[in-house]
Every structure is written in C-alpha cells, then in structure tokens.
C-alpha cells in the first residue's frame, strides 16, 4: 500500500483526498475567475455558436486552463510514479489549445492522442498478451475522443469529471489493493473539475474546450489503466464508472458510421443533446446525468467487494440499466419528431 505524500501533512488517506480536492477546486476556480475578470479568457479561445450548437452566445473555451495545470501539478506532487501520465496530459493540452485557436487536421489531433496513449502503455505494460494490451490502448484512445464529443452541454462534461474521478478516488482508497496516491490524485482532479463547474453549470460562462476535454479524457483512461495495472480494481471498473458517457458517444458514433456520415463533424444527435432539445434544458439534463453517474459509481464500488462472477453480473445489470435509459430517450425523441412532422 502506498502512503499519502507529506505535503498534505495529514493522518488519513480520506483527509488527504479531501484536502487535495479542496485545494484543487479553489486553485482552478481562482485561475478561471482571473481569466474571466481580466478578459483574457476571450483572447485565448472563443466558441462561436452555429446551427449545430446548443448555446446561442459566444463563450470562452478556457476550462482547460484551470483544470489541466491543477491536475498535472497534483499528479506530479501526490503520485510521482504517474509522471508520464501528467506529461502526456500537458502535451495533449498544448496540442489541443492550438486546435482551439487555429484548428488542426484530424490526422494531427488523432496522431497526438495515439502517441500519448502508446507511450503510457508501452512504458508501463500490463502483464497480458500484446493483442489485449493493444485493445486496451484502443479503448483509451476512444475515451480521449469521446470526452471531446460529449463536451456540448452546460455542466455535463465537468460534472462527469467530478463524479468519475471521485469514483476513482473511492475505488483507489477502498479497493482490494488500496493505492493511496492514485486515490488522492483522482480526488484532486475531481476537485479541479468542481472548480470549473462553478463557471460551467447552466448558464455557462465558460466551456471546457478541446484543451480541457482531451487531457481530461486521457487522464480518465490513464488513471483507469493505472489502477488496473497495479491491481487496485478490475478491468471493468473504469468503464463502469464512465458508462453513461461511453454508451452515449459509442452508440451515436456507430449510428453515424452506419449511415456513412463523417462522425468527426459537429452534430446534435447525442442522447444528451436530444434531451436538451426535448425541452429538459441544460440544467435538468445535467442533473439527470449526474444521478445516473452517481448510481453507477456507487454500484461499481459496491461490486468491488463481490466475487469475480458477481462483479460481472453487476456489470451486465448496469449495462441493461444504461441501455434502458437510452431506449427511453429514443422513444421520446421519435414521438417528438412525429409531432413535428404532423404540424402544418
């Protein structure tokens, strides 16, 4: 078992995690508040609404300027063994900031994502066959991109980071092989997401932007991989924690691919986008997702205490619940489209 690092000067892992989360929340909020107050946020990157957006006014895309440096520093301080994940997250933030400002070809963006994941996995290989490691790497690259796809509604991506990394923190501190540095680092990232959420919950004053969503998606995969590598949780745990996010983005992607559409282009077909357009609005949609995410995190951490067979039954049960939630949205959306088509 690893010990909490001395800078926190605390007696218990839970206190260390709470302190890390509080410090990260305040630091992120101060950075973003300063960017807004000085007007510098508008000069870094601004999101201009178009016909595929869910918002109607220009909004700075600077959330990454608060979340990423705080998360990277937290990793380097409390979990120095994960220095490569911190460096790769900073690298992806730099590349994504260029994309936010000037735009980059898809092959360049994807190449950066692939490089970061390949470095992490190659230098920290799990004791599994190469093809299994390649499959895990592919899923991590997908997680990087899906987090970007899901950053389109006020409070959604920030809330998912808050709950998701919070779930990691609980799992790392209470798992079969507790990893305290991972738990404290996860709590710090969750806290940074909370600081961002203060400005991003509806009506949002700032957006996450690629410079925030891409590194956070990478860290979700990297910390999930690290916990599995060190025996803190099984391979299913990270996917369970972020299941609603993964399911929405994956199903939407498969549908667009089946129709021969360019899946990387902006659109309004995600489940969360349809919920907003159905009249739920940004705040109610985000809160609904929070409840779903919270339920999944509680179930995932409870399932860690079950036998392997029981764990997979829990995974299957939660998959059914998430699928049922998607079916409800699909049914409501079809009815909505039918009513629109029947109007004169």
C-alpha positions in Angstrom: 0.0 0.0 0.0 1.4 3.4 -0.9 1.2 6.3 1.6 -0.2 9.8 1.2 2.6 12.2 0.4 4.0 14.5 3.1 2.9 17.9 1.6 -0.6 17.3 2.9 0.6 16.6 6.5 -2.5 14.6 7.3 -3.1 11.4 9.2 -5.6 9.5 7.0 -6.0 8.9 3.3 -9.5 10.3 3.3 -8.3 13.5 4.8 -5.5 13.7 2.3 -8.1 13.2 -0.5 -10.4 15.8 0.9 -7.6 18.3 1.2 -6.4 17.6 -2.3 -9.9 18.1 -3.7 -10.4 21.3 -1.8 -7.1 22.8 -2.8 -7.7 21.8 -6.5 -11.2 23.3 -6.5 -10.0 26.6 -5.1 -7.0 26.8 -7.4 -8.9 26.0 -10.5 -11.7 28.5 -9.6 -9.2 31.2 -8.9 -7.4 30.7 -12.3 -10.7 30.7 -14.3 -12.1 33.6 -12.3 -9.0 35.6 -13.0 -9.1 34.8 -16.8 -12.7 36.0 -16.9 -12.2 39.1 -14.8 -9.2 40.3 -16.9 -10.9 39.5 -20.2 -8.0 37.3 -21.2 -10.3 34.3 -21.5 -11.8 35.8 -24.6 -8.4 36.1 -26.2 -7.4 32.5 -25.6 -10.3 30.8 -27.4 -13.9 31.6 -28.0 -16.7 29.3 -29.1 -18.9 30.9 -31.7 -22.4 29.4 -31.9 -23.6 27.7 -35.2 -26.7 25.8 -36.3 -25.4 22.7 -34.6 -24.7 24.3 -31.2 -26.9 24.1 -28.1 -26.0 27.6 -27.0 -26.7 31.0 -28.5 -24.0 33.3 -27.4 -20.2 33.4 -27.9 -18.5 31.8 -24.8 -14.8 31.4 -23.9 -13.4 27.9 -24.2 -10.8 28.1 -21.4 -11.8 25.5 -18.9 -8.7 23.5 -19.7 -6.5 26.4 -18.5 -7.8 25.8 -15.0 -8.4 22.0 -14.8 -5.2 20.8 -16.7 -2.4 22.7 -14.8 -4.0 21.9 -11.4 -4.5 18.2 -12.4 -0.9 17.9 -13.8 0.6 19.5 -10.7 -1.5 17.3 -8.4 -0.3 14.2 -10.2 3.4 15.2 -10.0 3.1 16.1 -6.3 1.0 13.3 -4.9 1.6 10.5 -7.5 5.1 11.0 -8.9 5.1 7.4 -10.2 2.5 8.6 -12.7 4.7 11.4 -14.1 4.3 10.2 -17.6 0.5 10.5 -17.5 1.0 14.1 -16.3 3.4 14.9 -19.0 1.2 13.4 -21.7 -1.8 15.3 -20.4 0.1 18.5 -20.6 1.3 17.6 -24.1 -2.3 17.0 -25.3 -3.4 20.2 -23.7 -0.8 22.2 -25.7 -1.8 20.5 -28.9 -5.5 21.0 -28.2 -5.0 24.6 -27.4 -3.5 25.1 -30.9 -6.6 23.3 -32.3 -8.9 25.6 -30.2 -7.2 28.7 -31.6 -6.3 27.8 -35.2 -7.7 24.4 -35.9 -5.6 21.3 -36.7 -6.2 18.5 -39.2 -7.9 15.4 -37.8 -4.9 13.3 -38.5 -2.7 15.6 -36.4 -5.1 15.5 -33.5 -5.5 11.8 -33.7 -1.8 11.3 -34.0 -1.2 13.2 -30.8 -3.8 11.1 -29.0 -2.3 7.9 -30.3 1.2 8.9 -29.3 0.2 9.8 -25.7 -1.6 6.5 -25.2 1.1 4.4 -26.9 3.8 6.0 -24.7 1.9 5.4 -21.5 1.1 1.8 -22.3 4.5 0.9 -23.9 6.4 2.2 -20.9 4.0 0.8 -18.4 2.9 -2.5 -19.9 0.4 -4.7 -18.2 1.3 -8.5 -18.0 -1.2 -9.5 -20.7 -0.9 -10.7 -24.3 0.1 -7.9 -26.8 -3.2 -8.0 -28.5 -5.1 -7.5 -25.2 -2.8 -4.5 -24.5 -3.5 -3.1 -27.9 -7.2 -3.5 -27.3 -6.9 -1.6 -24.0 -4.9 1.1 -25.8 -7.5 1.4 -28.5 -10.2 1.9 -25.8 -8.1 4.6 -24.1 -7.8 6.5 -27.4 -11.5 6.2 -27.8 -12.1 7.6 -24.3 -9.9 10.6 -25.2 -12.1 11.4 -28.2 -15.4 10.6 -26.7 -14.8 13.0 -23.9 -14.4 15.7 -26.5 -17.6 14.6 -28.3 -19.6 14.8 -25.1 -18.5 18.3 -24.3 -21.5 20.1 -25.7 -24.0 21.0 -22.9 -23.6 23.2 -19.9 -22.3 21.3 -16.8 -22.2 17.9 -18.5 -18.5 17.1 -19.1 -17.4 19.0 -16.0 -19.9 17.1 -13.9 -18.9 13.8 -15.4 -15.3 14.5 -14.5 -16.3 15.5 -11.0 -18.2 12.3 -10.4 -16.0 10.0 -12.5 -12.7 10.9 -10.8 -14.5 11.0 -7.5 -15.5 7.4 -8.2 -11.9 6.6 -9.0 -10.8 8.2 -5.7 -13.2 6.0 -3.7 -12.2 2.9 -5.6 -8.5 3.5 -5.1 -8.8 4.1 -1.4 -11.1 1.2 -0.7 -10.2 -1.4 -3.3 -8.7 -4.9 -2.7 -5.2 -3.3 -3.1 -5.6 0.3 -2.0 -3.4 2.8 -3.9 -3.5 6.0 -1.8 -1.5 8.2 -4.2 -3.9 7.3 -7.0 -6.9 8.0 -4.8 -5.6 11.4 -3.7 -4.6 12.3 -7.3 -8.1 11.3 -8.5 -9.7 13.4 -5.8 -7.6 16.4 -6.8 -8.8 16.1 -10.5 -12.4 15.8 -9.3 -11.9 18.9 -7.2 -10.4 20.8 -10.2 -13.5 19.7 -12.2 -15.7 21.1 -9.4 -13.8 24.4 -9.7 -14.5 24.5 -13.4 -18.2 23.5 -12.8 -18.7 26.7 -10.8 -18.4 28.6 -14.1 -19.8 26.0 -16.4 -23.1 24.9 -14.9 -26.1 26.5 -16.7 -25.9 29.2 -17.7 -22.3 28.5 -18.6 -19.8 31.4 -18.5 -17.0 29.2 -19.9 -16.7 26.0 -21.8 -14.2 23.2 -21.4 -12.7 23.4 -24.9 -10.5 20.8 -26.6 -7.6 21.9 -24.4 -9.7 20.7 -21.4 -11.7 17.8 -22.7 -8.9 16.0 -24.5 -6.5 15.9 -21.5 -9.3 15.0 -19.1 -10.4 12.2 -21.3 -6.8 11.0 -21.5 -6.5 11.1 -17.7 -9.7 9.2 -17.3 -8.2 6.4 -19.4 -4.7 6.7 -17.9 -5.8 6.6 -14.2 -8.2 3.8 -15.0 -5.4 1.8 -16.7 -3.0 2.6 -13.8 -5.5 1.3 -11.2 -5.9 -2.0 -13.2 -2.1 -2.3 -13.7 -1.5 -2.0 -10.0 -4.3 -4.4 -9.1 -6.5 -1.7 -7.4 -9.5 -2.6 -9.5 -10.5 -5.0 -12.3 -10.5 -4.0 -16.0 -14.3 -3.4 -16.0 -14.2 -0.7 -13.2 -13.2 2.4 -15.3 -15.7 1.6 -18.0 -18.4 1.0 -15.3 -17.7 4.4 -13.7 -17.9 6.3 -17.0 -20.5 4.0 -18.6 -23.2 6.7 -19.4 -20.6 8.8 -21.2 -19.1 5.8 -23.0 -22.5 4.5 -24.0 -23.8 7.8 -25.4 -20.7 8.5 -27.5 -20.3 4.9 -28.7 -23.9 4.4 -29.8 -24.0 7.7 -31.5 -20.8 7.0 -33.4 -22.0 3.6 -34.6 -25.2 5.1 -35.8 -23.4 7.8 -37.8 -21.0 5.3 -39.2 -23.8 3.0 -40.3 -25.3 6.0 -42.2 -22.0 6.8 -43.8 -21.7 10.2 -42.1 -18.5 11.9 -41.1 -18.5 11.1 -37.4 -15.9 13.7 -36.5 -18.0 16.6 -37.7 -20.2 18.6 -35.2 -23.8 17.4 -34.8 -26.7 17.3 -32.4 -27.5 13.6 -32.3 -26.1 12.6 -28.9 -28.5 11.5 -26.3 -27.7 14.4 -24.0 -28.2 16.8 -27.0 -31.6 15.3 -27.7 -32.6 15.6 -24.0 -31.8 19.3 -24.1 -33.8 19.7 -27.4 -36.7 17.8 -26.0 -37.2 20.6 -23.5 -35.4 19.4 -20.5 -32.9 22.2 -20.8 -29.2 22.2 -19.8 -29.6 22.1 -16.0 -32.2 19.3 -15.8 -30.3 17.3 -18.4 -27.0 17.7 -16.5 -28.7 16.8 -13.2 -30.3 13.7 -14.7 -26.8 12.5 -15.9 -25.3 13.3 -12.5 -27.9 11.0 -10.8 -27.2 8.2 -13.4 -23.5 8.6 -13.0 -23.7 8.7 -9.2 -25.8 5.5 -9.1 -23.3 3.7 -11.4 -20.3 4.8 -9.2 -22.0 3.6 -6.0 -22.8 0.2 -7.7 -19.3 -0.1 -9.2 -17.6 0.5 -5.8 -20.0 -1.9 -4.1 -19.3 -4.5 -6.8 -15.6 -4.4 -6.0 -16.4 -6.5 -2.9 -18.1 -9.2 -4.8 -16.7 -12.4 -6.3 -15.5 -12.2 -9.9 -18.7 -13.8 -11.1 -20.8 -11.4 -9.0 -18.8 -8.4 -10.4 -19.6 -9.4 -14.0 -23.3 -9.8 -13.1 -23.2 -6.3 -11.7 -21.6 -5.1 -14.9 -24.3 -6.8 -17.0 -27.0 -5.4 -14.8 -25.7 -1.9 -15.1 -25.4 -2.2 -18.9 -29.0 -3.1 -19.0 -30.0 0.0 -17.0 -27.9 2.3 -19.2 -29.4 0.7 -22.3 -32.9 1.1 -20.9 -32.2 4.8 -20.3 -31.1 5.2 -23.9 -34.3 3.5 -25.1 -36.4 5.9 -23.1 -34.7 8.9 -24.8 -35.0 7.2 -28.2 -38.8 6.7 -27.7 -39.3 10.3 -26.6 -37.3 11.6 -29.5 -39.3 9.6 -32.1 -42.5 10.9 -30.6 -41.1 14.4 -30.7 -40.1 14.0 -34.4 -43.5 12.6 -35.2 -45.3 15.6 -33.6 -43.1 17.9 -35.6 -43.8 16.2 -38.8 -47.6 16.3 -38.2 -47.6 20.1 -37.7 -48.9 22.1 -40.6 
